[in-house]
Amino acid sequence: MSVTSRYRDAWEGFWRETSGEPQAVFWDAEPSLTAARHLALFEPLLSDPALPLVDLGCGNGTQTRFLADRFARVIGVELSAAALEHARRADPAGQAVYRELDATDKTEAETLHAELGDANVYMRGVLHQCEPDDRRPLADTLATLAGTRGRVFLVEPSEAAGAVLRDLARRPVGPPAKLAPVLRHGIAPGEVADAAVPELLAAAGLTVLAGGGLPLVTTEYTADGARIELPSIWLMAGRAA
């Protein structure tokens, strides 16, 4: 299985139009407000921190570069070639490695696992952007990359975030400037039921080891200057011992 051409083209179009400047993208908040908070949750739960770390859905690599300062080998994988161009341009020292990957393609996932061996996987806000039929294959890829020793840490907007996003999209003055391009390219965020996330992981053979809630910080602000945050859930999963 692989993603549809419509889905791939939507992301290519979005990333081609993006400037590549820091915080130019709606969800691309500073690492101190995103990956650093996540790291504090998942690093103590890793069974083997020396494994390669895969940032799945790395986009322009902002969080990937932060993680590369803290782990020996970090690989940012992404569907969009245009996004990877931004990531490589912003990382001239090559702190991380960036690879194009269709995370719904079983063969591509198995090929990457054969190259890396078991890996820890970090994934932020990818499931809800997938087309519904792609969510189970994506969960299978997480399990493939983790293997028997790796751990999967994922963050997803919760069901409650759907109402926040709908309200933003329907504002009389129009959606926030950084959300508008996402909607224009047909990448409308989809809602994933909170209960469905652990079910997808379980169907892929992964056991949820820990979880909780936290705000998913964006780069946009309300009219009164408050940072827009989306309610989210986080889960840590791995193979049962």
Accessible surface in RSA format (square Angstrom, percent):
REM  Atomic radii and reference values for relative SASA: ProtOr
REM  Chains: A
REM  Algorithm: Lee & Richards
REM  Probe-radius: 1.40
REM  Slices: 20
REM RES _ NUM      All-atoms   Total-Side   Main-Chain    Non-polar    All polar
REM                ABS   REL    ABS   REL    ABS   REL    ABS   REL    ABS   REL
RES MET A   1   124.04  64.2  66.50  44.0  57.54 137.0  66.25  56.3  57.79  76.6
RES SER A   2    61.41  51.9  46.37  61.9  15.04  34.6  13.85  29.5  47.56  66.6
RES VAL A   3    17.56  11.6   6.00   5.4  11.55  27.8   6.12   5.3  11.44  31.0
RES THR A   4    67.68  48.1  60.30  61.1   7.38  17.6  67.51  90.7   0.17   0.3
RES SER A   5    84.06  71.0  73.63  98.3  10.42  24.0  42.99  91.5  41.07  57.5
RES ARG A   6   122.34  51.4 114.46  58.3   7.88  18.8  88.81 121.4  33.53  20.3
RES TYR A   7    19.45   9.1  19.45  11.1   0.00   0.0  11.11   8.4   8.34  10.3
RES ARG A   8    75.15  31.6  74.94  38.2   0.22   0.5  31.39  42.9  43.77  26.5
RES ASP A   9    90.69  63.5  83.61  83.2   7.07  16.7  27.84  65.5  62.84  62.7
RES ALA A  10    10.88  10.0   3.64   5.6   7.23  16.5  10.42  14.7   0.46   1.2
RES TRP A  11    23.51   9.4  23.51  11.4   0.00   0.0  22.27  11.9   1.24   2.0
RES GLU A  12    28.33  16.3  28.33  21.4   0.00   0.0  17.13  33.1  11.20   9.1
RES GLY A  13    10.10  12.4   0.00   N/A  10.10  12.4   9.68  26.6   0.41   0.9
RES PHE A  14     6.22   3.1   5.56   3.4   0.66   1.7   5.57   3.4   0.65   1.9
RES TRP A  15     3.77   1.5   3.77   1.8   0.00   0.0   2.82   1.5   0.95   1.5
RES ARG A  16   162.61  68.3 130.88  66.7  31.73  75.5  61.16  83.6 101.44  61.5
RES GLU A  17   109.14  62.7  73.46  55.6  35.68  84.9  44.48  86.0  64.66  52.8
RES THR A  18    18.71  13.3   6.63   6.7  12.08  28.8   9.97  13.4   8.74  13.2
RES SER A  19    76.97  65.0  40.70  54.3  36.27  83.5  49.17 104.7  27.80  38.9
RES GLY A  20    30.14  37.2   0.00   N/A  30.14  37.2   6.51  17.9  23.63  52.9
RES GLU A  21   109.95  63.1 109.12  82.6   0.83   2.0  38.29  74.1  71.66  58.5
RES PRO A  22   109.66  79.9  86.89  79.2  22.76  82.7  94.43  78.0  15.22  94.6
RES GLN A  23    62.21  34.8  59.82  43.7   2.40   5.7  10.49  22.3  51.73  39.2
RES ALA A  24    33.84  31.1  13.35  20.6  20.49  46.6  19.72  27.8  14.12  37.4
RES VAL A  25     2.36   1.6   0.94   0.9   1.42   3.4   2.36   2.1   0.00   0.0
RES PHE A  26     7.96   4.0   7.96   4.9   0.00   0.0   7.96   4.8   0.00   0.0
RES TRP A  27    57.92  23.2  57.92  28.0   0.00   0.0  42.59  22.7  15.33  24.9
RES ASP A  28     5.61   3.9   5.06   5.0   0.54   1.3   0.69   1.6   4.91   4.9
RES ALA A  29     0.00   0.0   0.00   0.0   0.00   0.0   0.00   0.0   0.00   0.0
RES GLU A  30    49.01  28.1  46.89  35.5   2.12   5.0  26.40  51.1  22.61  18.5
RES PRO A  31    32.20  23.5  32.20  29.4   0.00   0.0  32.20  26.6   0.00   0.0
RES SER A  32    75.79  64.0  61.12  81.6  14.66  33.8  47.52 101.2  28.27  39.6
RES LEU A  33    45.56  25.4  43.08  30.8   2.48   6.2  43.08  30.3   2.48   6.7
RES THR A  34     1.38   1.0   0.73   0.7   0.65   1.6   1.38   1.9   0.00   0.0
RES ALA A  35     0.00   0.0   0.00   0.0   0.00   0.0   0.00   0.0   0.00   0.0
RES ALA A  36    30.80  28.3  22.84  35.2   7.96  18.1  23.63  33.3   7.17  19.0
RES ARG A  37    94.46  39.7  85.40  43.5   9.06  21.6  38.47  52.6  55.99  33.9
RES HIS A  38     3.05   1.7   3.05   2.1   0.00   0.0   0.09   0.1   2.96   3.4
RES LEU A  39    18.02  10.0  18.02  12.9   0.00   0.0  18.02  12.7   0.00   0.0
RES ALA A  40    73.72  67.8  49.12  75.8  24.61  56.0  60.05  84.6  13.67  36.2
RES LEU A  41    57.47  32.0  50.61  36.2   6.86  17.2  52.73  37.0   4.74  12.8
RES PHE A  42     2.08   1.0   2.08   1.3   0.00   0.0   2.08   1.3   0.00   0.0
RES GLU A  43    70.24  40.3  65.72  49.7   4.51  10.7  15.43  29.8  54.81  44.7
RES PRO A  44   103.14  75.2  63.71  58.1  39.43 143.3  76.11  62.8  27.03 168.0
RES LEU A  45    71.37  39.7  58.08  41.6  13.28  33.4  62.48  43.9   8.88  23.9
RES LEU A  46    16.79   9.4   2.05   1.5  14.74  37.1   2.05   1.4  14.74  39.7
RES SER A  47    67.91  57.4  28.78  38.4  39.13  90.1  36.56  77.9  31.35  43.9
RES ASP A  48    39.71  27.8  38.34  38.2   1.37   3.2  12.84  30.2  26.87  26.8
RES PRO A  49    69.63  50.7  63.67  58.0   5.96  21.7  63.86  52.7   5.77  35.8
RES ALA A  50    86.41  79.5  56.31  86.9  30.10  68.5  65.11  91.7  21.30  56.4
RES LEU A  51    12.27   6.8   8.54   6.1   3.73   9.4   9.59   6.7   2.68   7.2
RES PRO A  52    15.92  11.6  15.70  14.3   0.22   0.8  15.76  13.0   0.16   1.0
RES LEU A  53     1.66   0.9   1.66   1.2   0.00   0.0   1.66   1.2   0.00   0.0
RES VAL A  54     0.00   0.0   0.00   0.0   0.00   0.0   0.00   0.0   0.00   0.0
RES ASP A  55     5.29   3.7   5.29   5.3   0.00   0.0   0.00   0.0   5.29   5.3
RES LEU A  56     5.83   3.2   5.53   4.0   0.30   0.7   5.53   3.9   0.30   0.8
RES GLY A  57    32.44  40.0   0.00   N/A  32.44  40.0  11.15  30.6  21.29  47.7
RES CYS A  58    11.48   8.7   0.00   0.0  11.48  27.0   2.03   5.1   9.45  10.2
RES GLY A  59     7.14   8.8   0.00   N/A   7.14   8.8   7.14  19.6   0.00   0.0
RES ASN A  60    12.44   8.6  11.42  11.0   1.02   2.5   3.44   8.3   9.00   8.7
RES GLY A  61     0.00   0.0   0.00   N/A   0.00   0.0   0.00   0.0   0.00   0.0
RES THR A  62    23.41  16.7  20.34  20.6   3.07   7.3  16.18  21.7   7.23  10.9
RES GLN A  63     9.37   5.2   8.92   6.5   0.45   1.1   8.92  19.0   0.45   0.3
RES THR A  64     0.01   0.0   0.01   0.0   0.00   0.0   0.00   0.0   0.01   0.0
RES ARG A  65    51.70  21.7  51.09  26.0   0.60   1.4  12.89  17.6  38.80  23.5
RES PHE A  66    30.52  15.3  25.11  15.6   5.41  14.1  29.59  17.9   0.93   2.7
RES LEU A  67     0.00   0.0   0.00   0.0   0.00   0.0   0.00   0.0   0.00   0.0
RES ALA A  68    17.06  15.7   0.64   1.0  16.42  37.3   0.79   1.1  16.27  43.1
RES ASP A  69    95.22  66.7  59.17  58.9  36.05  85.3  18.13  42.7  77.09  76.9
RES ARG A  70   110.00  46.2  80.48  41.0  29.51  70.3  29.83  40.8  80.17  48.6
RES PHE A  71    16.34   8.2   4.50   2.8  11.84  30.8  10.23   6.2   6.11  17.5
RES ALA A  72   110.92 102.0  59.03  91.1  51.90 118.1  71.32 100.4  39.60 104.9
RES ARG A  73   110.48  46.4 105.99  54.0   4.50  10.7  43.63  59.6  66.85  40.5
RES VAL A  74     3.53   2.3   0.07   0.1   3.46   8.3   0.07   0.1   3.46   9.4
RES ILE A  75     3.50   2.0   3.50   2.6   0.00   0.0   3.50   2.5   0.00   0.0
RES GLY A  76     0.00   0.0   0.00   N/A   0.00   0.0   0.00   0.0   0.00   0.0
RES VAL A  77     1.34   0.9   1.27   1.1   0.07   0.2   1.27   1.1   0.07   0.2
RES GLU A  78    17.22   9.9  14.39  10.9   2.83   6.7   2.82   5.4  14.40  11.8
RES LEU A  79    21.38  11.9  17.35  12.4   4.02  10.1  17.35  12.2   4.02  10.8
RES SER A  80     0.29   0.2   0.00   0.0   0.29   0.7   0.29   0.6   0.00   0.0
RES ALA A  81    39.60  36.4  38.10  58.8   1.50   3.4  38.82  54.7   0.78   2.1
RES ALA A  82     7.34   6.7   5.59   8.6   1.74   4.0   6.01   8.5   1.33   3.5
RES ALA A  83     0.00   0.0   0.00   0.0   0.00   0.0   0.00   0.0   0.00   0.0
RES LEU A  84     2.15   1.2   2.15   1.5   0.00   0.0   2.15   1.5   0.00   0.0
RES GLU A  85    96.49  55.4  91.41  69.2   5.08  12.1  28.57  55.3  67.93  55.5
RES HIS A  86    20.10  11.0  16.67  11.6   3.43   8.8  14.73  15.2   5.37   6.3
RES ALA A  87     0.00   0.0   0.00   0.0   0.00   0.0   0.00   0.0   0.00   0.0
RES ARG A  88   118.43  49.7 109.10  55.6   9.33  22.2  54.10  73.9  64.33  39.0
RES ARG A  89   158.91  66.7 134.95  68.8  23.96  57.1  79.45 108.6  79.46  48.2
RES ALA A  90    47.92  44.1  21.92  33.8  25.99  59.1  32.65  46.0  15.27  40.4
RES ASP A  91     7.67   5.4   0.65   0.6   7.02  16.6   0.97   2.3   6.70   6.7
RES PRO A  92   124.61  90.8  85.57  78.0  39.05 141.9  94.37  77.9  30.24 188.0
RES ALA A  93    90.87  83.5  51.12  78.9  39.75  90.4  63.16  88.9  27.71  73.4
RES GLY A  94    49.03  60.5   0.00   N/A  49.03  60.5  25.46  69.9  23.57  52.8
RES GLN A  95    82.21  46.0  52.89  38.7  29.32  69.8  28.15  59.9  54.07  41.0
RES ALA A  96     6.96   6.4   0.00   0.0   6.96  15.8   1.41   2.0   5.55  14.7
RES VAL A  97    80.84  53.2  77.49  70.2   3.34   8.1  80.84  70.2   0.00   0.0
RES TYR A  98    13.59   6.3   5.46   3.1   8.13  21.1   5.46   4.1   8.13  10.0
RES ARG A  99    76.44  32.1  75.33  38.4   1.11   2.6  27.89  38.1  48.55  29.4
RES GLU A 100    94.62  54.3  71.57  54.1  23.05  54.9  26.65  51.5  67.97  55.5
RES LEU A 101    11.49   6.4   8.35   6.0   3.14   7.9   8.35   5.9   3.14   8.5
RES ASP A 102     4.20   2.9   1.94   1.9   2.26   5.3   1.51   3.6   2.69   2.7
RES ALA A 103    15.45  14.2  11.56  17.8   3.88   8.8  11.56  16.3   3.88  10.3
RES THR A 104     8.28   5.9   4.70   4.8   3.58   8.5   4.85   6.5   3.42   5.2
RES ASP A 105    28.96  20.3  28.96  28.8   0.00   0.0   0.53   1.3  28.43  28.3
RES LYS A 106   143.61  70.1 138.59  85.0   5.02  12.0  85.23  76.7  58.37  62.2
RES THR A 107    94.62  67.3  93.93  95.2   0.68   1.6  58.95  79.2  35.66  53.9
RES GLU A 108    65.43  37.6  60.81  46.0   4.61  11.0  29.74  57.5  35.68  29.1
RES ALA A 109     0.93   0.9   0.93   1.4   0.00   0.0   0.93   1.3   0.00   0.0
RES GLU A 110    79.98  45.9  74.63  56.5   5.35  12.7  29.39  56.9  50.59  41.3
RES THR A 111    78.33  55.7  72.33  73.3   6.00  14.3  59.37  79.7  18.95  28.7
RES LEU A 112     2.52   1.4   2.41   1.7   0.11   0.3   2.41   1.7   0.11   0.3
RES HIS A 113    48.97  26.8  48.18  33.5   0.80   2.0  33.87  34.9  15.10  17.6
RES ALA A 114    87.56  80.5  48.79  75.3  38.77  88.2  58.83  82.8  28.73  76.1
RES GLU A 115    94.90  54.5  62.66  47.4  32.24  76.8  40.15  77.7  54.75  44.7
RES LEU A 116    17.51   9.8   1.19   0.9  16.32  41.0   2.08   1.5  15.43  41.5
RES GLY A 117    30.16  37.2   0.00   N/A  30.16  37.2  28.29  77.6   1.87   4.2
RES ASP A 118    17.02  11.9  14.30  14.2   2.71   6.4   2.06   4.9  14.96  14.9
RES ALA A 119     0.33   0.3   0.33   0.5   0.00   0.0   0.33   0.5   0.00   0.0
RES ASN A 120     1.51   1.0   1.51   1.5   0.00   0.0   0.88   2.1   0.63   0.6
RES VAL A 121     2.25   1.5   0.00   0.0   2.25   5.4   0.00   0.0   2.25   6.1
RES TYR A 122     1.46   0.7   1.46   0.8   0.00   0.0   1.46   1.1   0.00   0.0
RES MET A 123     0.00   0.0   0.00   0.0   0.00   0.0   0.00   0.0   0.00   0.0
RES ARG A 124    35.41  14.9  20.99  10.7  14.42  34.3   6.47   8.8  28.95  17.5
RES GLY A 125    15.04  18.5   0.00   N/A  15.04  18.5   4.69  12.9  10.35  23.2
RES VAL A 126    25.62  16.9  24.29  22.0   1.33   3.2  25.62  22.3   0.00   0.0
RES LEU A 127     2.16   1.2   2.16   1.5   0.00   0.0   2.16   1.5   0.00   0.0
RES HIS A 128    17.62   9.6  16.45  11.4   1.17   3.0   9.54   9.8   8.07   9.4
RES GLN A 129    22.82  12.8  14.08  10.3   8.73  20.8   7.71  16.4  15.11  11.5
RES CYS A 130    11.87   9.0   7.08   7.9   4.79  11.3   0.26   0.7  11.61  12.5
RES GLU A 131    40.17  23.1  37.68  28.5   2.48   5.9  24.44  47.3  15.73  12.8
RES PRO A 132   100.56  73.3  87.42  79.7  13.15  47.8  87.89  72.6  12.67  78.8
RES ASP A 133   115.79  81.1 102.02 101.5  13.77  32.6  28.25  66.5  87.53  87.3
RES ASP A 134     4.46   3.1   4.46   4.4   0.00   0.0   0.47   1.1   3.98   4.0
RES ARG A 135    30.73  12.9  30.73  15.7   0.00   0.0   8.54  11.7  22.20  13.5
RES ARG A 136   107.23  45.0 106.16  54.1   1.07   2.5  41.27  56.4  65.96  40.0
RES PRO A 137    24.22  17.7  20.29  18.5   3.94  14.3  22.40  18.5   1.83  11.4
RES LEU A 138     1.62   0.9   1.62   1.2   0.00   0.0   1.62   1.1   0.00   0.0
RES ALA A 139     1.14   1.1   1.07   1.6   0.08   0.2   1.14   1.6   0.00   0.0
RES ASP A 140    53.19  37.3  50.83  50.6   2.36   5.6  25.30  59.5  27.89  27.8
RES THR A 141     3.00   2.1   1.87   1.9   1.13   2.7   0.96   1.3   2.03   3.1
RES LEU A 142     0.66   0.4   0.66   0.5   0.00   0.0   0.66   0.5   0.00   0.0
RES ALA A 143     2.77   2.5   2.77   4.3   0.00   0.0   2.77   3.9   0.00   0.0
RES THR A 144    37.76  26.9  29.74  30.1   8.02  19.1  15.18  20.4  22.58  34.1
RES LEU A 145     0.88   0.5   0.64   0.5   0.24   0.6   0.74   0.5   0.13   0.4
RES ALA A 146     0.00   0.0   0.00   0.0   0.00   0.0   0.00   0.0   0.00   0.0
RES GLY A 147    10.79  13.3   0.00   N/A  10.79  13.3  10.79  29.6   0.00   0.0
RES THR A 148   105.70  75.2  91.15  92.4  14.54  34.7  74.80 100.5  30.90  46.7
RES ARG A 149   121.66  51.1 117.59  59.9   4.08   9.7  56.75  77.6  64.92  39.3
RES GLY A 150     0.00   0.0   0.00   N/A   0.00   0.0   0.00   0.0   0.00   0.0
RES ARG A 151    39.77  16.7  38.90  19.8   0.86   2.1   0.00   0.0  39.76  24.1
RES VAL A 152     0.40   0.3   0.18   0.2   0.22   0.5   0.18   0.2   0.22   0.6
RES PHE A 153     2.39   1.2   2.16   1.3   0.23   0.6   2.16   1.3   0.23   0.7
RES LEU A 154     0.34   0.2   0.34   0.2   0.00   0.0   0.34   0.2   0.00   0.0
RES VAL A 155     0.00   0.0   0.00   0.0   0.00   0.0   0.00   0.0   0.00   0.0
RES GLU A 156     0.70   0.4   0.70   0.5   0.00   0.0   0.70   1.3   0.00   0.0
RES PRO A 157     9.16   6.7   5.08   4.6   4.07  14.8   5.08   4.2   4.07  25.3
RES SER A 158    12.64  10.7   8.62  11.5   4.03   9.3   7.49  16.0   5.15   7.2
RES GLU A 159    84.67  48.6  77.44  58.6   7.23  17.2  21.40  41.4  63.27  51.7
RES ALA A 160    61.80  56.8  45.43  70.1  16.37  37.2  56.37  79.4   5.43  14.4
RES ALA A 161     0.46   0.4   0.46   0.7   0.00   0.0   0.46   0.6   0.00   0.0
RES GLY A 162     4.50   5.5   0.00   N/A   4.50   5.5   3.29   9.0   1.21   2.7
RES ALA A 163    46.96  43.2  45.76  70.6   1.20   2.7  46.78  65.9   0.18   0.5
RES VAL A 164    48.57  32.0  45.57  41.3   2.99   7.2  48.30  42.0   0.26   0.7
RES LEU A 165    18.74  10.4  17.29  12.4   1.45   3.7  17.51  12.3   1.23   3.3
RES ARG A 166    96.57  40.5  93.91  47.9   2.66   6.3  40.49  55.3  56.08  34.0
RES ASP A 167    97.19  68.1  89.63  89.2   7.56  17.9  27.94  65.8  69.25  69.1
RES LEU A 168    18.90  10.5  18.74  13.4   0.16   0.4  18.90  13.3   0.00   0.0
RES ALA A 169    36.63  33.7  21.22  32.8  15.41  35.0  21.22  29.9  15.41  40.8
RES ARG A 170   175.28  73.6 148.13  75.5  27.16  64.7  63.19  86.4 112.09  67.9
RES ARG A 171    79.24  33.3  68.85  35.1  10.39  24.7  32.58  44.5  46.66  28.3
RES PRO A 172   143.67 104.7 100.47  91.6  43.20 157.0 112.23  92.7  31.43 195.4
RES VAL A 173   128.74  84.7  89.93  81.4  38.82  93.5  99.43  86.4  29.31  79.5
RES GLY A 174    20.90  25.8   0.00   N/A  20.90  25.8  20.08  55.1   0.83   1.9
RES PRO A 175    40.04  29.2  28.67  26.1  11.37  41.3  28.67  23.7  11.37  70.7
RES PRO A 176     5.45   4.0   2.16   2.0   3.29  12.0   5.45   4.5   0.00   0.0
RES ALA A 177    83.71  77.0  61.18  94.4  22.54  51.3  68.71  96.8  15.00  39.7
RES LYS A 178    59.69  29.1  55.07  33.8   4.62  11.0  39.31  35.4  20.39  21.7
RES LEU A 179     3.26   1.8   3.26   2.3   0.00   0.0   3.26   2.3   0.00   0.0
RES ALA A 180    29.71  27.3  27.06  41.8   2.65   6.0  27.72  39.0   1.99   5.3
RES PRO A 181    33.43  24.4  33.43  30.5   0.00   0.0  33.43  27.6   0.00   0.0
RES VAL A 182     0.00   0.0   0.00   0.0   0.00   0.0   0.00   0.0   0.00   0.0
RES LEU A 183    51.85  28.9  36.19  25.9  15.66  39.4  36.82  25.9  15.03  40.4
RES ARG A 184   152.89  64.2 117.27  59.8  35.62  84.8  77.81 106.3  75.08  45.5
RES HIS A 185    38.37  21.0  25.60  17.8  12.77  32.7  19.18  19.8  19.19  22.3
RES GLY A 186    40.88  50.4   0.00   N/A  40.88  50.4  28.52  78.3  12.36  27.7
RES ILE A 187     7.07   4.0   2.46   1.8   4.61  11.1   7.07   5.1   0.00   0.0
RES ALA A 188    69.94  64.3  52.20  80.5  17.74  40.4  52.20  73.5  17.74  47.0
RES PRO A 189    35.44  25.8  14.27  13.0  21.17  77.0  14.41  11.9  21.03 130.7
RES GLY A 190    27.28  33.6   0.00   N/A  27.28  33.6  23.38  64.2   3.90   8.7
RES GLU A 191    92.01  52.8  63.66  48.2  28.35  67.5  37.22  72.0  54.79  44.7
RES VAL A 192     8.50   5.6   3.20   2.9   5.30  12.8   5.26   4.6   3.24   8.8
RES ALA A 193    50.27  46.2  41.60  64.2   8.67  19.7  43.25  60.9   7.01  18.6
RES ASP A 194    48.73  34.1  45.54  45.3   3.19   7.6  19.89  46.8  28.83  28.8
RES ALA A 195    63.36  58.3  54.70  84.4   8.66  19.7  61.92  87.2   1.43   3.8
RES ALA A 196    28.42  26.1  27.31  42.1   1.11   2.5  27.78  39.1   0.64   1.7
RES VAL A 197     1.35   0.9   1.35   1.2   0.00   0.0   1.35   1.2   0.00   0.0
RES PRO A 198    43.60  31.8  41.65  38.0   1.95   7.1  41.98  34.7   1.62  10.1
RES GLU A 199   114.29  65.6 105.61  79.9   8.68  20.7  46.50  89.9  67.78  55.3
RES LEU A 200    30.74  17.1  29.58  21.2   1.16   2.9  30.55  21.5   0.19   0.5
RES LEU A 201     1.26   0.7   1.26   0.9   0.00   0.0   1.26   0.9   0.00   0.0
RES ALA A 202    64.86  59.6  47.82  73.8  17.04  38.8  49.24  69.3  15.63  41.4
RES ALA A 203    53.47  49.2  24.29  37.5  29.18  66.4  37.32  52.6  16.15  42.8
RES ALA A 204    12.53  11.5   0.00   0.0  12.53  28.5   3.97   5.6   8.56  22.7
RES GLY A 205    37.53  46.3   0.00   N/A  37.53  46.3  27.87  76.5   9.66  21.6
RES LEU A 206     5.18   2.9   0.00   0.0   5.18  13.0   0.25   0.2   4.93  13.3
RES THR A 207    60.07  42.7  55.75  56.5   4.32  10.3  44.45  59.7  15.62  23.6
RES VAL A 208    55.18  36.3  32.78  29.7  22.39  54.0  32.78  28.5  22.39  60.7
RES LEU A 209    83.57  46.5  48.07  34.4  35.51  89.3  53.34  37.5  30.23  81.4
RES ALA A 210    29.72  27.3  17.94  27.7  11.78  26.8  29.67  41.8   0.05   0.1
RES GLY A 211    40.86  50.4   0.00   N/A  40.86  50.4   8.55  23.5  32.31  72.4
RES GLY A 212    33.90  41.8   0.00   N/A  33.90  41.8  28.95  79.4   4.95  11.1
RES GLY A 213    58.06  71.6   0.00   N/A  58.06  71.6  23.16  63.5  34.90  78.2
RES LEU A 214    31.39  17.5  18.48  13.2  12.91  32.5  28.09  19.7   3.30   8.9
RES PRO A 215    57.55  41.9  52.78  48.1   4.77  17.3  54.26  44.8   3.29  20.5
RES LEU A 216    11.00   6.1  10.50   7.5   0.50   1.3  11.00   7.7   0.00   0.0
RES VAL A 217     2.75   1.8   1.41   1.3   1.34   3.2   1.41   1.2   1.34   3.6
RES THR A 218     1.82   1.3   1.82   1.8   0.00   0.0   1.82   2.4   0.00   0.0
RES THR A 219     3.58   2.5   0.15   0.1   3.44   8.2   0.28   0.4   3.31   5.0
RES GLU A 220    22.01  12.6  22.01  16.7   0.00   0.0   0.00   0.0  22.01  18.0
RES TYR A 221   104.97  49.0  92.34  52.5  12.64  32.9  69.47  52.2  35.51  43.8
RES THR A 222    57.65  41.0  48.63  49.3   9.02  21.5  51.03  68.5   6.62  10.0
RES ALA A 223   117.41 108.0  68.19 105.2  49.22 112.0  81.20 114.3  36.21  95.9
RES ASP A 224   126.10  88.3  84.51  84.1  41.59  98.4  51.30 120.7  74.80  74.6
RES GLY A 225    50.04  61.7   0.00   N/A  50.04  61.7  30.18  82.8  19.86  44.5
RES ALA A 226    51.56  47.4  42.25  65.2   9.32  21.2  51.52  72.5   0.04   0.1
RES ARG A 227    58.52  24.6  38.94  19.8  19.59  46.6  19.31  26.4  39.21  23.8
RES ILE A 228     9.76   5.6   6.52   4.9   3.24   7.8   9.76   7.0   0.00   0.0
RES GLU A 229    77.71  44.6  60.44  45.7  17.27  41.1  14.32  27.7  63.39  51.8
RES LEU A 230     8.59   4.8   8.45   6.0   0.13   0.3   8.59   6.0   0.00   0.0
RES PRO A 231    51.41  37.5  43.74  39.9   7.66  27.9  50.29  41.5   1.12   6.9
RES SER A 232     5.43   4.6   0.00   0.0   5.43  12.5   0.00   0.0   5.43   7.6
RES ILE A 233    29.70  16.9  29.70  22.1   0.00   0.0  29.70  21.4   0.00   0.0
RES TRP A 234    24.39   9.8  24.30  11.8   0.08   0.2  19.03  10.1   5.36   8.7
RES LEU A 235    18.93  10.5  18.58  13.3   0.36   0.9  18.58  13.0   0.36   1.0
RES MET A 236     0.42   0.2   0.42   0.3   0.00   0.0   0.42   0.4   0.00   0.0
RES ALA A 237     0.29   0.3   0.29   0.5   0.00   0.0   0.29   0.4   0.00   0.0
RES GLY A 238     0.00   0.0   0.00   N/A   0.00   0.0   0.00   0.0   0.00   0.0
RES ARG A 239    82.59  34.7  74.84  38.2   7.75  18.4  22.77  31.1  59.82  36.3
RES ALA A 240    75.01  69.0  47.20  72.8  27.81  63.3  51.39  72.4  23.62  62.6
RES ALA A 241   151.49 139.3  71.49 110.3  80.00 182.0 109.56 154.3  41.93 111.1
END  Absolute sums over single chains surface
CHAIN  1 A    10170.6       7671.6       2499.0       5901.0       4269.6
END  Absolute sums over all chains
TOTAL         10170.6       7671.6       2499.0       5901.0       4269.6
